[in-house]
């Protein structure tokens, strides 16, 4: 990670200020309270947002301002990163709003938590830190305020150890042990549940044996029934074969009886039929010949009908002409009356003379007389035609009567012919029926002779049926008993299958319980001691390396004093073989202990977590507070041992300016901070 730029707006003592950070060693210089640490707090806010107990909104936002903003630009793995976060003042608190995260050319608006998650991902910090309220890994690798480091050194040993476990990632062993303990408890609970499920395993095995014995007993019953069933089946088969033979004879008897009855019925029917035919022949008498006139009445009727239709049409035409002439006559009369009473012509408006009226009246009179003659002539023609029509209708009716009489004669002649034919047919039928009567009598006699041969068959058949019925009843009884036994065997078999399944299931449960016991024993006897041993060895290795660096750097900074780290990472300061408490040290010696501890932490964490993106940068906040001139000189040697690409030093010591390549100087005027 390489820090490029930070811009603060309304953050603590800054109104608006931008800071650019080159590579190498950079000193943030200025008097106490000039705003140096504010830049570092602004950077931490940009990366992780507000943090309970570490960075509060009320502490960051400038007094009297409702809005504040922090922008940070840095580089990770060659990729330029830009972050912007903002603060808003509400009635009772200061909250953070949505911000921006830009990676290379892709800029996104995200929630505070989303930005934190992406930053942790970029820094390659563990994802579990997302839910953490503070960023101890960042504080112990990149930036730790000096007062917080002193608090760690003076704090309780168990709290310090647990904090360092989390930072070193060694607390996972403790988590593993806790989880193993929980897992072991779960296994024990599971074993108890499994043991409850297999509590009646032996009883199930006893039930299995009892049911198997019952099946064997039922199978013996079936073996005894089988030969009895076979014997009855043989008798039934023999009786059924004999029964089939008798049934064939009975079938023949019934057939003969049916034929006899049929012959007798046919004989009776034939006799009745014969008598009927004789009576019919007697009723049929020979009829005399009837003469039929051969005349085409239909043709004559059609001819007269056509002539009659033509005359009717002509009569209608004459009637129409009469109506037309009468209409004209009336029109002339009406015109004559109008002219006679007319004085002024309605067309020319002139006087109509009496002479004109007389001449016009004579002309009209002549026309009316001519029309009267036409009407008289038409009446004469109409009378003549109507007379012809009446005569033709009489002829037509007469012809139709003759046609009906001739049709009746034809029907009578036809009936006589049919009667003659029927008589002939009846005589032929009578001969056939007489012959058939003789055949029926012959067949009837033969059937009666055959029936006499089977007189005792039906009685024997009845006896055989009773015997067969008794045998079949025995067969049914045996079959019912066999079925009952087989059903009992089937029921027992199903019960055995169920018990077997239950036994197999419980045996599997038993095996599972046995495996779980072995697993639990292995966890308690082998895995747990192994994890404890691994944890102890890892802690020991870390402690040894930590102790080596801490002792070396403390000895360089504090003459006549030695230091080492106890098993719980408590710094032990000694002088001439005697332990000295941290509170008994001078200010410079305390700072030396805190700085050595801080640098050792940085190196150990970066070594254990080699993939961290923050390895290339280190921030030291007032690392020389209370140092003498000689300690400041040795500080330079220590800084030369720290291999980082970018080192930010916060200090008001002017001598440190000789240790760095770049200096950012701070000043504060009237409550507002600036840089020169």
C-alpha positions as a printed Julia matrix, in Angstrom:
676×3 Matrix{Float64}:
    0.0     0.0     0.0
    1.26    3.49   -0.9
   -0.49    6.63    0.43
   -0.85    9.37   -2.21
   -3.14   12.11   -0.94
   -5.6    13.07    1.83
   -8.11   15.93    1.66
   -9.92   17.09    4.8
  -12.95   19.36    4.86
  -14.38   20.53    8.21
  -12.53   17.77   10.09
  -11.53   18.8    13.65
   -9.27   21.87   13.38
   -9.1    21.86    9.55
  -11.53   23.82    7.41
  -10.25   22.49    4.08
   -6.74   21.19    3.43
   -5.06   18.75    1.05
   -1.96   16.66    1.9
    0.24   14.87   -0.63
    2.59   12.11    0.51
    5.7    11.12   -1.44
    7.49    7.8    -1.03
   10.2     7.33    1.6
   10.24    8.91    5.05
    7.8    11.77    5.61
    7.71   13.85    8.79
    4.49   15.5     9.98
    6.03   18.28   12.04
    4.48   20.93   14.25
    3.64   21.93   17.75
    1.46   19.78   19.96
   -2.18   20.32   19.0
   -1.36   21.73   15.55
   -3.4    19.01   13.79
   -0.81   16.31   12.93
   -2.79   13.38   14.44
   -5.99   14.68   12.81
   -4.56   13.71    9.41
   -3.99   10.15   10.64
   -7.5     9.95   12.15
   -8.9    11.27    8.84
   -7.06    8.5     6.98
   -8.44    5.83    9.33
  -11.97    7.27    8.96
  -11.65    7.2     5.16
  -10.61    3.54    5.29
  -12.97    2.14    7.93
  -15.57    4.77    8.8
  -16.67    5.61   12.35
  -15.59    3.12   15.05
  -17.13    2.89   18.5
  -14.52    3.73   21.16
  -11.93    4.89   18.59
  -13.35    7.35   16.05
  -16.59    9.17   16.94
  -18.48   11.5    14.6
  -18.74   14.3    17.19
  -14.95   14.22   17.67
  -14.2    14.36   13.93
  -16.68   16.96   12.61
  -15.5    20.53   13.11
  -17.42   22.41   15.77
  -20.18   24.6    14.33
  -20.21   22.74   10.99
  -23.04   20.53    9.71
  -21.07   18.72    7.03
  -17.59   17.27    6.78
  -15.7    15.24    4.22
  -12.53   13.13    3.88
  -10.96   11.99    0.61
   -8.04    9.57    0.44
   -6.01    8.41   -2.54
   -3.6     5.49   -2.32
   -2.21    2.66   -4.38
   -2.47   -1.11   -3.76
   -0.75   -3.65   -6.02
   -0.28   -0.93   -8.65
   -4.0    -0.03   -8.73
   -5.01    3.58   -7.89
   -7.72    3.71   -5.19
   -9.92    6.7    -4.32
  -12.21    6.85   -1.24
  -14.59    9.61   -0.17
  -16.58    9.57    3.08
  -18.79   12.27    4.56
  -20.27   13.3     7.94
  -23.62   15.0     8.65
  -24.68   16.66   11.85
  -28.17   15.83   13.08
  -30.02   17.08   16.16
  -28.41   14.67   18.62
  -25.52   13.03   16.76
  -23.14   13.07   13.83
  -23.61   10.26   11.31
  -21.79    9.08    8.24
  -23.52    9.11    4.85
  -23.0     7.1     1.68
  -19.59    7.52    0.1
  -17.62    6.73   -3.04
  -15.02    4.09   -3.83
  -13.1     4.2    -7.09
  -10.7     1.45   -8.2
   -8.83    2.5   -11.32
  -11.61    3.92  -13.59
  -14.59    2.26  -11.89
  -16.35    4.56   -9.38
  -19.22    3.34   -7.16
  -21.48    4.91   -4.55
  -21.6     2.56   -1.54
  -22.82    2.43    2.03
  -20.25    2.9     4.87
  -20.21   -0.84    5.61
  -19.82   -1.71    1.91
  -16.8     0.59    1.63
  -15.26   -0.98    4.75
  -15.79   -4.48    3.33
  -14.13   -3.52    0.03
  -11.2    -1.86    1.85
  -10.61   -4.94    4.01
  -10.67   -7.03    0.83
   -8.15   -4.71   -0.87
   -5.87   -4.79    2.19
   -6.25   -8.58    2.32
   -7.45   -8.38    5.93
   -9.51  -11.3     7.27
  -13.24  -11.03    6.37
  -14.11  -11.6    10.07
  -12.9    -8.03   10.78
  -15.94   -6.66    8.91
  -18.16   -7.26   11.96
  -15.53   -5.99   14.4
  -16.19   -2.58   15.98
  -12.48   -1.68   15.81
   -9.58   -2.38   13.47
   -6.89   -3.76   15.79
   -4.97   -5.29   12.87
   -4.69   -1.86   11.23
   -3.8    -0.24   14.55
   -1.05   -2.76   15.35
    0.46   -3.02   11.85
    0.1     0.42   10.27
   -0.87    3.05   12.84
   -1.12    2.99   16.65
   -1.54    6.21   18.62
    1.22    6.44   21.21
   -1.16    6.68   24.18
   -2.95    3.49   23.08
    0.37    1.58   22.9
    1.17    2.65   26.47
   -2.27    1.47   27.55
   -1.54   -1.95   26.03
    1.75   -2.15   27.93
    0.12   -1.18   31.22
   -3.1    -3.18   30.77
   -4.0    -6.52   32.33
   -1.91   -9.44   31.1
   -4.9   -11.65   30.17
   -6.54   -8.82   28.18
   -3.22   -8.11   26.44
   -2.7   -11.79   25.64
   -6.21  -12.21   24.23
   -5.78   -9.03   22.14
   -2.45  -10.27   20.75
   -3.97  -13.71   20.08
   -6.54  -12.06   17.85
   -3.96   -9.85   16.15
   -1.54  -12.72   15.53
   -4.39  -14.94   14.34
   -3.48  -17.45   17.06
   -6.88  -17.18   18.71
   -8.07  -19.6    16.04
   -6.5   -22.37   18.13
   -8.52  -21.28   21.12
  -11.6   -21.15   18.89
  -10.76  -24.63   17.64
  -10.5   -25.91   21.2
  -13.79  -24.23   22.13
  -15.44  -25.69   19.05
  -13.94  -29.09   19.83
  -15.36  -28.9    23.33
  -18.78  -27.96   21.93
  -18.44  -30.66   19.29
  -17.52  -33.23   21.93
  -20.59  -32.24   23.99
  -22.77  -32.58   20.89
  -21.27  -36.01   20.24
  -22.03  -37.08   23.82
  -25.62  -35.87   23.42
  -25.87  -37.71   20.13
  -24.51  -40.89   21.75
  -27.16  -40.64   24.48
  -29.9   -40.26   21.87
  -28.52  -43.19   19.88
  -28.31  -45.34   23.02
  -32.0   -44.61   23.71
  -32.85  -45.77   20.19
  -31.06  -49.12   20.63
  -32.34  -49.74   24.17
  -34.6   -52.68   23.11
  -32.26  -54.27   20.57
  -31.98  -57.59   22.5
  -35.75  -57.78   22.99
  -36.19  -57.3    19.24
  -33.84  -60.24   18.64
  -35.9   -62.39   21.06
  -39.1   -61.39   19.22
  -37.44  -62.35   15.95
  -36.65  -65.81   17.28
  -40.2   -66.31   18.66
  -41.81  -65.34   15.37
  -39.46  -67.59   13.42
  -40.48  -70.53   15.63
  -44.17  -69.72   15.0
  -43.54  -69.74   11.25
  -41.91  -73.18   11.51
  -44.97  -74.49   13.4
  -47.38  -73.07   10.8
  -45.31  -74.56    7.97
  -45.68  -78.03    9.6
  -49.47  -77.55    9.54
  -49.32  -76.81    5.81
  -47.22  -79.93    5.21
  -49.94  -82.03    6.92
  -52.74  -80.38    4.95
  -51.07  -80.78    1.53
  -51.47  -84.64    1.16
  -55.13  -84.42    2.3
  -55.78  -81.72   -0.32
  -54.07  -83.83   -3.01
  -56.2   -86.9    -2.09
  -59.44  -84.9    -2.22
  -58.34  -83.3    -5.51
  -57.75  -86.77   -7.06
  -61.24  -87.94   -5.97
  -62.79  -84.72   -7.27
  -60.99  -85.13  -10.58
  -62.16  -88.73  -10.96
  -65.75  -87.85  -10.02
  -65.68  -84.82  -12.36
  -64.55  -87.04  -15.27
  -67.41  -89.48  -14.52
  -69.74  -86.52  -14.13
  -68.7   -85.2   -17.55
  -69.53  -88.59  -19.12
  -72.97  -88.64  -17.48
  -73.52  -85.0   -18.4
  -72.9   -85.92  -22.03
  -75.59  -88.63  -21.77
  -77.97  -86.22  -20.0
  -77.22  -83.66  -22.69
  -78.21  -86.29  -25.27
  -81.38  -87.08  -23.29
  -82.29  -83.39  -23.06
  -81.59  -83.0   -26.75
  -83.87  -85.96  -27.55
  -86.56  -84.57  -25.23
  -86.25  -81.2   -26.89
  -86.5   -82.82  -30.32
  -89.51  -84.86  -29.18
  -91.23  -81.77  -27.88
  -90.31  -79.96  -31.06
  -91.6   -82.82  -33.21
  -94.85  -82.95  -31.25
  -95.29  -79.19  -31.48
  -94.47  -79.3   -35.17
  -96.89  -82.22  -35.63
  -99.67  -80.29  -33.9
  -98.85  -77.17  -35.9
  -98.72  -79.13  -39.14
 -102.13  -80.7   -38.5
 -103.63  -77.28  -37.71
 -102.03  -75.82  -40.81
 -103.37  -78.7   -42.93
 -106.9   -78.12  -41.65
 -106.6   -74.38  -42.34
 -105.47  -75.03  -45.9
 -108.4   -77.4   -46.51
 -110.84  -74.75  -45.26
 -109.21  -72.07  -47.42
 -109.44  -74.3   -50.49
 -113.12  -74.92  -49.77
 -113.76  -71.16  -49.48
 -112.13  -70.4   -52.83
 -114.67  -70.73  -55.75
 -114.04  -70.42  -59.48
 -115.12  -67.03  -60.86
 -116.53  -66.29  -64.37
 -114.44  -64.36  -66.9
 -114.68  -60.54  -66.71
 -114.44  -58.38  -69.89
 -112.14  -55.31  -69.5
 -112.46  -52.38  -71.99
 -109.09  -51.45  -73.45
 -109.29  -47.64  -73.57
 -106.71  -44.88  -72.69
 -108.8   -42.78  -70.31
 -105.83  -40.75  -69.1
 -105.0   -39.46  -72.57
 -108.64  -38.45  -73.17
 -108.81  -36.71  -69.79
 -105.64  -34.72  -70.48
 -106.91  -33.64  -73.91
 -110.24  -32.36  -72.55
 -108.46  -30.66  -69.59
 -106.19  -28.75  -71.95
 -109.1   -27.6   -74.14
 -111.03  -26.59  -71.02
 -108.06  -24.6   -69.73
 -107.72  -22.77  -73.12
 -111.42  -21.82  -73.12
 -111.17  -20.58  -69.49
 -108.25  -18.37  -70.44
 -110.19  -16.94  -73.43
 -113.19  -16.27  -71.16
 -110.95  -14.29  -68.8
 -109.56  -12.24  -71.7
 -113.11  -11.37  -72.91
 -114.04  -10.33  -69.37
 -111.06   -7.97  -69.22
 -112.01   -6.4   -72.56
 -115.6    -5.88  -71.31
 -114.27   -4.13  -68.19
 -112.03   -1.87  -70.33
 -114.91   -0.87  -72.64
 -117.23   -0.18  -69.71
 -114.52    1.98  -68.09
 -114.08    3.99  -71.35
 -117.86    4.43  -71.63
 -118.04    5.83  -68.09
 -115.05    8.14  -68.78
 -116.79    9.53  -71.93
 -120.04   10.09  -69.99
 -118.15   11.96  -67.21
 -116.3    14.1   -69.8
 -119.57   14.94  -71.57
 -121.11   16.09  -68.27
 -118.11   18.27  -67.47
 -118.1    19.96  -70.93
 -121.82   20.53  -70.77
 -121.49   22.41  -67.47
 -118.3    24.3   -68.49
 -118.5    28.05  -69.28
 -114.81   29.1   -69.25
 -112.0    26.92  -70.63
 -109.53   26.21  -67.79
 -106.64   26.1   -70.28
 -107.11   29.13  -72.56
 -109.47   31.05  -70.23
 -111.95   31.77  -73.09
 -115.74   31.48  -73.24
 -117.0    27.98  -74.2
 -119.84   28.33  -76.78
 -123.05   26.29  -76.86
 -122.26   25.26  -80.41
 -118.93   23.75  -79.3
 -120.72   21.94  -76.45
 -123.32   20.51  -78.9
 -120.68   19.31  -81.39
 -118.55   17.79  -78.64
 -121.65   16.05  -77.14
 -122.59   14.47  -80.5
 -119.05   13.2   -80.97
 -119.05   11.68  -77.47
 -122.46   10.05  -78.09
 -121.14    8.33  -81.23
 -118.17    6.94  -79.28
 -120.4     5.68  -76.45
 -122.71    3.89  -79.01
 -119.64    2.22  -80.61
 -118.45    1.02  -77.21
 -121.98   -0.35  -76.43
 -121.88   -2.43  -79.65
 -118.43   -3.81  -78.64
 -119.72   -4.77  -75.2
 -122.77   -6.5   -76.77
 -120.48   -8.43  -79.14
 -118.19   -9.44  -76.22
 -121.22  -10.65  -74.18
 -122.27  -12.88  -77.09
 -118.76  -14.39  -77.39
 -118.54  -14.9   -73.6
 -121.93  -16.73  -73.55
 -120.83  -19.01  -76.35
 -117.48  -19.86  -74.64
 -119.11  -20.46  -71.23
 -121.63  -22.84  -72.87
 -118.74  -24.84  -74.38
 -116.95  -24.89  -70.98
 -120.03  -26.33  -69.23
 -120.48  -29.02  -71.9
 -116.8   -29.96  -71.68
 -116.99  -30.24  -67.87
 -119.93  -32.67  -68.25
 -117.89  -34.72  -70.73
 -114.89  -34.67  -68.37
 -116.92  -35.92  -65.37
 -118.55  -38.65  -67.51
 -115.13  -39.84  -68.7
 -113.82  -39.95  -65.12
 -116.78  -42.1   -64.01
 -116.1   -44.54  -66.85
 -112.4   -44.63  -65.79
 -113.34  -45.5   -62.16
 -115.74  -48.29  -63.26
 -113.06  -49.77  -65.52
 -110.49  -49.64  -62.64
 -112.88  -51.56  -60.35
 -113.38  -54.21  -63.07
 -109.59  -54.52  -63.41
 -109.15  -55.01  -59.65
 -111.88  -57.66  -59.57
 -110.26  -59.53  -62.45
 -106.92  -59.32  -60.71
 -108.39  -60.68  -57.45
 -109.97  -63.62  -59.28
 -106.63  -64.45  -60.87
 -104.84  -64.29  -57.52
 -107.44  -66.59  -55.91
 -106.88  -69.17  -58.62
 -103.13  -69.01  -58.11
 -103.55  -69.2   -54.31
 -105.74  -72.29  -54.61
 -103.08  -73.98  -56.69
 -100.4   -73.0   -54.13
 -102.52  -74.22  -51.21
 -102.97  -77.59  -52.87
  -99.19  -77.86  -53.3
  -98.62  -76.86  -49.63
 -101.15  -79.41  -48.45
  -99.23  -82.17  -50.21
  -95.92  -80.99  -48.67
  -97.41  -80.76  -45.15
  -98.89  -84.24  -45.47
  -95.47  -85.61  -46.4
  -93.83  -83.63  -43.52
  -96.39  -85.07  -41.11
  -95.3   -88.57  -42.05
  -91.59  -87.67  -41.44
  -92.35  -86.15  -38.0
  -94.2   -89.28  -36.9
  -91.27  -91.43  -37.96
  -88.65  -89.23  -36.08
  -90.84  -89.07  -33.0
  -91.0   -92.85  -32.83
  -87.18  -93.17  -33.15
  -86.55  -90.56  -30.36
  -88.9   -92.33  -27.96
  -87.06  -95.62  -28.54
  -83.69  -93.93  -27.72
  -85.07  -92.25  -24.55
  -86.03  -95.64  -23.15
  -82.33  -96.63  -23.18
  -81.37  -93.76  -20.63
  -84.01  -94.37  -17.99
  -81.61  -94.61  -14.95
  -78.92  -92.05  -16.02
  -80.45  -89.0   -14.33
  -80.81  -90.8   -10.99
  -77.12  -91.85  -11.08
  -76.15  -88.28  -11.93
  -77.93  -86.91   -8.85
  -76.05  -89.33   -6.56
  -72.73  -88.37   -8.22
  -73.46  -84.63   -7.75
  -74.02  -85.1    -4.03
  -70.72  -87.0    -3.68
  -68.87  -84.34   -5.72
  -70.4   -81.53   -3.66
  -69.23  -83.21   -0.44
  -65.68  -83.6    -1.84
  -65.56  -79.96   -2.95
  -66.71  -78.82    0.49
  -63.8   -80.8     1.98
  -61.5   -79.17   -0.58
  -62.78  -75.68    0.4
  -62.34  -76.44    4.08
  -58.76  -77.58    3.48
  -58.11  -74.53    1.26
  -59.53  -72.18    3.92
  -57.35  -73.74    6.57
  -54.32  -73.64    4.26
  -55.09  -69.99    3.39
  -55.44  -69.11    7.06
  -52.09  -70.72    7.85
  -50.42  -69.07    4.83
  -51.84  -65.69    5.86
  -50.51  -66.24    9.37
  -47.12  -67.14    7.86
  -47.29  -64.01    5.66
  -48.17  -61.87    8.67
  -45.35  -63.4    10.69
  -42.95  -62.97    7.76
  -43.85  -59.28    7.5
  -43.42  -58.93   11.24
  -40.02  -60.64   10.97
  -39.05  -58.31    8.11
  -40.04  -55.29   10.19
  -38.17  -56.61   13.22
  -35.18  -57.39   10.99
  -35.27  -53.87    9.57
  -35.49  -52.48   13.09
  -32.59  -54.7    14.22
  -30.49  -53.69   11.18
  -31.36  -50.05   11.83
  -30.48  -50.34   15.51
  -27.28  -52.25   14.73
  -26.31  -49.41   12.39
  -27.17  -46.97   15.16
  -25.06  -49.09   17.52
  -22.16  -48.98   15.03
  -22.68  -45.22   14.67
  -22.68  -44.83   18.45
  -19.52  -46.91   18.63
  -17.87  -44.73   15.94
  -18.93  -41.57   17.75
  -17.43  -42.88   20.99
  -14.16  -43.58   19.19
  -14.31  -40.1    17.58
  -14.95  -38.45   20.92
  -12.14  -40.41   22.56
   -9.83  -39.39   19.7
  -10.83  -35.71   20.1
  -10.31  -35.78   23.88
   -7.2   -37.98   23.95
   -5.39  -36.9    20.77
   -6.76  -33.9    18.85
   -7.3   -31.54   21.83
   -3.81  -32.17   23.28
   -2.39  -31.75   19.75
   -4.11  -28.36   19.25
   -2.92  -27.25   22.69
    0.59  -28.3    21.79
    0.45  -26.55   18.39
   -0.91  -23.4    20.02
    1.78  -23.5    22.66
    4.54  -24.03   20.05
    3.2   -21.27   17.79
    2.91  -18.87   20.73
    6.37  -19.87   21.84
    7.82  -19.26   18.37
    6.07  -15.89   18.13
    7.16  -15.04   21.66
   10.79  -15.91   20.92
   10.87  -13.81   17.72
    8.94  -10.98   19.38
   11.26  -11.05   22.4
   14.31  -10.96   20.16
   13.2    -7.81   18.3
   11.74   -6.08   21.37
   14.89   -6.69   23.47
   17.18   -5.55   20.67
   15.37   -2.28   19.93
   14.75   -1.45   23.6
   18.45   -1.98   24.44
   19.41    0.43   21.65
   17.13    3.14   23.04
   17.6     2.62   26.81
   21.12    2.31   28.2
   21.79    0.38   31.41
   18.41   -1.36   30.99
   17.47   -4.7    29.48
   14.04   -5.96   28.49
   12.38   -9.22   27.63
    8.88  -10.57   26.99
    7.16  -12.98   29.34
    4.97  -15.89   28.15
    1.91  -13.63   28.27
    3.79  -10.95   26.23
    4.2    -8.67   29.21
    7.37   -6.51   28.86
    9.76   -7.11   31.78
   12.3    -4.34   32.31
   15.45   -5.16   34.3
   18.37   -3.16   35.65
   21.4    -5.03   36.95
   19.3    -8.19   37.29
   16.38   -6.53   39.1
   12.93   -6.04   37.61
   11.63   -2.49   37.35
    7.9    -1.73   36.99
    6.73    0.19   33.92
    5.48    3.0    36.16
    8.97    3.45   37.66
   10.53    4.23   34.24
   11.25    7.74   33.07
    9.21    9.31   30.23
   11.88    8.54   27.63
   12.26    4.97   28.88
    8.5     4.42   28.7
    8.5     5.79   25.13
   11.41    3.48   24.28
    9.49    0.46   25.62
    6.33    1.49   23.72
    8.25    2.09   20.45
   10.18   -1.19   20.68
    6.95   -3.05   21.43
    5.18   -1.25   18.55
    7.9    -2.04   16.0
    8.12   -5.66   17.15
    4.33   -5.98   16.73
    4.56   -4.57   13.2
    7.3    -6.93   12.14
    5.74  -10.06   13.73
    2.27   -9.42   12.27
    3.65   -8.71    8.78
    5.72  -11.88    9.06
    2.77  -14.07   10.18
    0.33  -12.52    7.69
    2.59  -12.2     4.67
   -0.23  -11.4     2.2
   -1.25   -8.11    3.85
   -1.28   -5.18    1.41
   -0.28   -2.75    4.19
    3.24   -4.19    4.69
    4.93   -1.4     2.72
    3.73    1.48    4.93
    4.23    2.36    8.63
    2.97    5.32   10.7
    4.63    6.25   13.99
    2.77    8.76   16.18
    5.08   10.74   18.52
    7.58    7.85   18.73
   10.22   10.03   20.46
    8.18   11.71   23.2
   10.56   12.33   26.11
   13.68   11.09   24.23
   17.07   12.52   25.01
   19.38   13.76   22.25
   21.29   10.44   22.39
   18.05    8.45   22.1
   17.05   10.52   19.1
   20.37    9.64   17.43
   19.76    5.93   18.06
   16.24    6.35   16.7
   17.81    6.94   13.29
   19.61    3.6    13.47
   16.37    1.83   14.32
   14.52    3.5    11.43
   17.25    2.29    9.07
   16.45   -1.28   10.15
   12.75   -0.92    9.29
   12.22   -2.01    5.68
    9.18   -0.07    4.4
    8.53    1.93    1.24
    6.69    4.7     3.03
    7.22    5.79    6.64
    5.13    8.58    8.2
    6.49   10.09   11.39
    4.39   12.39   13.59
    6.61   14.42   15.9
    7.34   17.92   17.18
   11.08   17.09   17.55
   13.05   19.19   15.07
   16.02   16.79   15.19
   13.98   14.1    13.46
   13.92   16.36   10.39
   17.46   15.08    9.72
   16.11   11.46    9.53
   13.57   12.05    6.72
   13.47   13.03    3.05
   10.2    15.03    3.18
    8.62   17.31    5.79
    5.03   18.57    6.1
    4.89   21.38    8.64
    1.69   22.2    10.54
    0.63   25.39   12.28
   -2.52   26.46   14.08
   -3.97   29.96   14.14
   -7.2    30.99   15.83
   -8.34   27.38   16.21
   -7.74   26.48   12.54
   -4.87   24.29   11.31
   -2.82   24.9     8.16
    0.29   23.5     6.47
    3.18   25.65    5.36
